């Protein structure tokens, strides 16, 4: 669905928008690179939020590596938890 995501992002880019990628231990660098390529094709300034799946065992080192790789293509990449789940808001 990468093409669909890019089409949607192009339409939404006229507003205040960000992209969220929920990741787990099986998420590959290649998947994050693909995500970044879609975002960068529209606008490198669109923020990317990388969120580890709540309760999934994913090492901080891996999260930081994904962020570093994403920052090679995008200007604003953040790693944050799924706050809505921590707060019990579904």
PyMOL commands that set and color helices and strands:
alter all, ss='L'
color gray80, all
select helices_A, chain A and resi 2-12+29-42+60-71+83-86
alter helices_A, ss='H'
color red, helices_A
select strands_A, chain A and resi 18-23+47-52+77-79
alter strands_A, ss='S'
color yellow, strands_A
deselect
rebuild
show_as cartoon
